[in-house]
Amino acid sequence: MATFEFPVRVRYHEVDAQGVVFNAWYLAWFDEAVTEFLEARFLTYRSMLDAGYDVQLVRSEIDWRSGIGWGEDVAIAVSTARLGTTSFDLDFEVRRDDGTVTCSARTTYVVIAVDGSGKREIPPLIERALGAPDPLRR
């Protein structure tokens, strides 16, 4: 499957006193992008919850290369990096229109049961949506 891209226009309130996007907003963007990534692959968040599953972020590693400012248009690229038994990694890149990567990240998610009973093996409906690993970060 091709890498998914989620468009973002930097909003005024996302920019800090240095004139660039405040670092916490990247995790919020990645969270939005995950939902859209899965939905583009025919797994809505609601259907995952209705099937009894949710995903929980357990680790994120982010590397910034350059800042982006108010009003800039970027794309959040998302790709499956790894599939484990109960967890998976997604790679993210924040890309300018010219393809320049301003930030990259790898985030680990664990599949959990919505009833609070703990982690679960990755079910087929989530595995199908994630697809074969094709990491952005090498």
PAZAPA-4460 file (N, C-alpha, C; in steps of 0.05 Angstrom, whole numbers, plus 32768, in hexadecimal, padded with zeros to 4 digits):
% residues 138
    n_x    n_y    n_z   ca_x   ca_y   ca_z    c_x    c_y    c_z   seq   type   mol
   8011   7FE8   8000   8000   8000   8000   8012   8019   8000     1      M     A
   8008   802D   7FF3   8017   8047   7FF2   8016   8055   800D     2      A     A
   802A   8065   8012   802A   8076   802A   8012   8088   802A     3      T     A
   8005   808A   8040   7FEE   809C   8043   7FF7   80B8   804B     4      F     A
   7FEA   80CD   8041   7FF1   80E8   8048   7FD8   80F7   8051     5      E     A
   7FDB   8104   8068   7FC6   8114   8075   7FCD   8131   8073     6      F     A
   7FBE   8142   8065   7FC5   815E   8063   7FC0   816E   807C     7      P     A
   7FD2   8181   8082   7FCF   8192   809A   7FD7   81AE   8091     8      V     A
   7FC7   81C2   8099   7FCF   81DE   8097   7FD4   81E8   80B3     9      R     A
   7FEC   81F2   80B8   7FF3   81FB   80D3   7FE1   8212   80DB    10      V     A
   7FD4   820F   80F2   7FC2   8223   80FD   7FD2   8235   8110    11      R     A
   7FC7   824D   8113   7FD4   8262   8123   7FDB   8258   8140    12      Y     A
   7FC8   824A   814C   7FCB   8242   8168   7FDF   822B   816B    13      H     A
   7FE8   821F   8155   7FFC   8209   8157   8019   8214   8157    14      E     A
   801C   822D   8152   8037   8239   8150   803F   8245   816B    15      V     A
   8058   8241   8172   8062   824B   818C   8070   8266   8189    16      D     A
   807D   826F   819E   808A   8289   819E   80A2   828A   818B    17      A     A
   80AC   8273   8184   80C3   8272   8171   80B9   8273   8154    18      Q     A
   809F   8274   8150   8094   8276   8135   8091   825C   8126    19      G     A
   8094   8246   8134   8092   822B   8127   807D   821A   8137    20      V     A
   8074   8205   812B   8061   81F3   8138   806D   81E9   8152    21      V     A
   805E   81EC   8168   8066   81E2   8182   8066   81C3   8181    22      F     A
   807A   81B7   818D   8080   819B   818A   8068   8189   8192    23      N     A
   8058   8190   81A5   8041   817F   81AD   802D   817B   8197    24      A     A
   802B   818E   8185   8017   818C   816F   801D   8175   815C    25      W     A
   8037   816E   815A   803E   8158   8148   8030   813E   8151    26      Y     A
   802F   8138   816A   8022   8120   8174   8004   8121   816E    27      L     A
   7FF8   8139   8171   7FDC   813C   816B   7FD7   8137   814D    28      A     A
   7FE8   8142   813C   7FE6   813D   811F   7FE8   8120   8118    29      W     A
   7FFC   8112   8125   8000   80F6   8120   7FE7   80E6   8128    30      F     A
   7FDB   80EE   813E   7FC3   80E0   8147   7FAC   80E3   8133    31      D     A
   7FA8   80FB   8129   7F94   8100   8115   7F9A   80F0   80FC    32      E     A
   7FB4   80EF   80F4   7FBC   80E1   80DC   7FB8   80C3   80DE    33      A     A
   7FBB   80B8   80F6   7FB6   809B   80FA   7F99   8094   80F4    34      V     A
   7F87   80A4   80FF   7F6B   809F   80FA   7F64   80A0   80DD    35      T     A
   7F6F   80B4   80CF   7F69   80B7   80B2   7F77   80A0   80A2    36      E     A
   7F8F   8099   80AA   7F9E   8083   809D   7F8D   8069   809E    37      F     A
   7F83   8062   80B6   7F73   804A   80B9   7F59   804C   80A9    38      L     A
   7F4C   8063   80AA   7F33   8067   809C   7F37   8064   807E    39      E     A
   7F4D   806F   8073   7F53   806C   8057   7F57   804F   804F    40      A     A
   7F5D   803F   8063   7F61   8022   805E   7F49   8012   8068    41      R     A
   7F32   801F   806A   7F18   8013   806F   7F15   8008   808C    42      F     A
   7F22   8016   809F   7F1E   800F   80BB   7F18   8029   80CA    43      L     A
   7EFF   802E   80CF   7EF8   8046   80DF   7EFE   8040   80FC    44      T     A
   7F04   8056   810A   7F09   8053   8127   7EF1   8047   8135    45      Y     A
   7ED9   8050   812D   7EC1   8046   8139   7EBE   8028   8135    46      R     A
   7EC4   801E   811D   7EC1   8001   8117   7ED6   7FF1   8127    47      S     A
   7EEE   7FFC   812B   7F02   7FEF   813C   7EF8   7FED   8159    48      M     A
   7EED   8002   8163   7EE2   8002   817E   7ECB   7FEF   8181    49      L     A
   7EB9   7FEF   816D   7EA2   7FDD   816D   7EAA   7FC0   816D    50      D     A
   7EC2   7FBA   8160   7ECC   7F9F   8160   7EDA   7F97   817A    51      A     A
   7EDC   7FAB   818C   7EE8   7FA5   81A6   7F05   7FAC   81AA    52      G     A
   7F10   7FBB   8197   7F2D   7FC2   8197   7F31   7FE0   8197    53      Y     A
   7F48   7FE7   81A3   7F52   8003   81A2   7F70   8001   81A0    54      D     A
   7F7D   8017   819A   7F9A   8017   819A   7FA4   802D   81AD    55      V     A
   7FBA   8027   81BA   7FC5   8039   81CE   7FE2   8040   81C7    56      Q     A
   7FE8   8059   81C6   8003   8062   81C1   8015   805B   81D9    57      L     A
   802B   804E   81D5   803D   8047   81EB   8059   8052   81E8    58      V     A
   8060   805B   81D0   807B   8067   81CB   807A   8077   81B2    59      R     A
   8088   808E   81B3   808B   809E   819B   80A7   80AB   819B    60      S     A
   80B5   80A9   8185   80CF   80B5   8181   80CD   80C9   816A    61      E     A
   80D4   80E2   816F   80D0   80F7   815B   80EB   8105   8156    62      I     A
   80F1   8109   813D   8109   8118   8135   8101   812F   8124    63      D     A
   8108   8148   812D   8102   8160   811E   811A   8169   810E    64      W     A
   8115   8171   80F5   812B   817B   80E4   8129   8199   80DF    65      R     A
   8110   81A2   80DC   810C   81BF   80D9   80F0   81C6   80E1    66      S     A
   80EB   81DF   80E8   80D1   81E8   80F1   80BF   81EF   80DA    67      G     A
   80A5   81EF   80E0   8091   81F8   80CC   8081   820E   80DA    68      I     A
   8077   8221   80CB   806A   8238   80D7   804D   823A   80CF    69      G     A
   8040   824E   80DC   8024   8254   80D8   801D   8257   80BB    70      W     A
   8007   824A   80B3   7FFD   824B   8097   800A   8238   8084    71      G     A
   801F   822B   808C   802C   8218   807A   801B   81FF   8076    72      E     A
   801B   81F4   805E   800D   81DB   8058   8022   81C5   8058    73      D     A
   801C   81B0   8067   802D   8198   8068   801C   817F   8065    74      V     A
   8029   8169   8062   801B   814F   8062   8028   813D   8077    75      A     A
   8017   812F   8085   8021   811B   8098   8020   8100   808A    76      I     A
   8037   80F6   8083   8039   80DB   8077   8038   80C6   808C    77      A     A
   8029   80B1   8087   8027   809B   809B   802C   8080   808C    78      V     A
   803B   806F   8099   8040   8055   808E   8044   8041   80A4    79      S     A
   803C   8028   80A0   8040   8013   80B4   805E   800C   80B3    80      T     A
   806A   800C   80CA   8087   8006   80CC   808C   7FE9   80D6    81      A     A
   807B   7FE0   80E8   807F   7FC5   80F4   8065   7FBA   80FE    82      R     A
   8061   7FA0   80FB   804B   7F92   8107   8055   7F7D   811A    83      L     A
   804D   7F7F   8133   8054   7F6B   8147   803D   7F59   814D    84      G     A
   803D   7F4D   8164   8027   7F3C   816D   8010   7F4D   8179    85      T     A
   8017   7F5F   818B   8002   7F70   8198   8007   7F8E   8192    86      T     A
   801D   7F94   8185   8024   7FB0   8180   802D   7FB4   8163    87      S     A
   802D   7FCD   815B   8036   7FD5   8141   8042   7FF0   8142    88      F     A
   8053   7FF6   812E   8060   8010   812C   8056   801E   8113    89      D     A
   8051   8037   8115   804B   8048   80FE   8061   805D   80FB    90      L     A
   8069   8063   80E3   807C   8078   80DD   806C   8090   80D3    91      D     A
   8076   80A8   80DA   806B   80C1   80D1   8081   80D3   80C6    92      F     A
   807A   80E2   80B2   808B   80F8   80A8   8079   8110   80A4    93      E     A
   8083   8127   80AC   8076   8140   80A6   8085   814B   808D    94      V     A
   8076   814E   8077   8082   8155   805E   8077   816F   8053    95      R     A
   8089   8180   804A   8081   8199   803B   8079   8190   801F    96      R     A
   806D   81A3   8011   8063   819E   7FF6   807A   8195   7FE3    97      D     A
   8092   819E   7FE8   80A9   8196   7FD7   80B5   817B   7FDF    98      D     A
   80A9   816E   7FF3   80B2   8154   7FFC   80C6   8155   8013    99      G     A
   80CF   816D   801B   80E2   816F   8031   80D5   8165   804B   100      T     A
   80E3   8153   8059   80D9   8148   8072   80E3   815A   8088   101      V     A
   80D0   8165   8097   80D7   8177   80AD   80D8   8169   80C8   102      T     A
   80CC   8151   80C9   80CA   8142   80E2   80C4   8125   80DB   103      C     A
   80CF   8113   80EA   80C8   80F6   80E6   80C4   80EA   8102   104      S     A
   80B4   80D5   8103   80AE   80C8   811C   80A7   80AB   8118   105      A     A
   80AB   809C   812D   80A1   8080   812E   8092   807D   8149   106      R     A
   807A   8073   8147   8069   8070   815E   8060   8053   8160   107      T     A
   8061   8049   8179   8058   802E   817E   803D   802E   818C   108      T     A
   802B   801E   8182   8010   801B   818C   800C   7FFE   8195   109      Y     A
   7FFC   7FFA   81AA   7FF5   7FE0   81B4   7FD7   7FDD   81B0   110      V     A
   7FCE   7FC6   81A7   7FB2   7FC1   81A4   7FA7   7FB8   81BF   111      V     A
   7F91   7FC5   81C8   7F85   7FBE   81E1   7F67   7FB8   81DD   112      I     A
   7F5C   7FAB   81F1   7F3F   7FA5   81F1   7F31   7FBE   81FC   113      A     A
   7F1A   7FC5   81F1   7F0B   7FDC   81FA   7EFE   7FD7   8215   114      V     A
   7EFC   7FBD   821D   7EEF   7FB7   8237   7F02   7FBA   824F   115      D     A
   7F1B   7FC3   8249   7F2E   7FC8   825E   7F3E   7FAF   8267   116      G     A
   7F3B   7F99   8258   7F48   7F80   8261   7F65   7F7D   8257   117      S     A
   7F70   7F92   824A   7F8C   7F91   8243   7F92   7F8F   8225   118      G     A
   7FAB   7F89   8220   7FB4   7F88   8203   7FAB   7F6F   81F6   119      K     A
   7FA9   7F71   81DB   7F9F   7F5B   81CA   7FB2   7F58   81B3   120      R     A
   7FB2   7F40   81A7   7FC0   7F3C   818D   7FB3   7F4E   8178   121      E     A
   7FC3   7F57   8165   7FB8   7F68   8150   7FA4   7F57   8140   122      I     A
   7F8B   7F60   8140   7F76   7F50   8132   7F78   7F55   8114   123      P     A
   7F6D   7F43   8104   7F6E   7F45   80E7   7F63   7F60   80DC   124      P     A
   7F4E   7F6B   80E8   7F44   7F84   80DD   7F58   7F9B   80E0   125      L     A
   7F68   7F9C   80F5   7F7C   7FB0   80F8   7F94   7FA9   80E7   126      I     A
   7F9C   7F90   80E6   7FB3   7F88   80D6   7FAE   7F8E   80B8   127      E     A
   7F96   7F89   80AE   7F90   7F8F   8092   7F93   7FAD   808D   128      R     A
   7F89   7FBD   809F   7F8A   7FDA   809B   7FA7   7FE4   809C   129      A     A
   7FB7   7FD9   80AD   7FD3   7FE1   80AF   7FE3   7FD9   8096   130      L     A
   7FDD   7FC2   808B   7FEB   7FB9   8073   8008   7FAF   807A   131      G     A
   8016   7FA8   8065   8031   7F9E   8069   8043   7FB6   8071   132      A     A
   8056   7FB1   8083   8069   7FC6   808B   8079   7FD1   8073   133      P     A
   807A   7FEC   8073   808A   7FFA   805F   8095   8013   806D   134      D     A
   80A9   8010   807E   80B3   8026   808F   80BC   803F   807F   135      P     A
   80B6   8056   808A   80C0   806F   8080   80DC   8075   808B   136      L     A
   80E0   806D   80A4   80F9   8071   80B2   810A   8058   80AF   137      R     A
   8122   805C   80A6   8134   8044   80A1   8149   8043   80B6   138      R     A
***
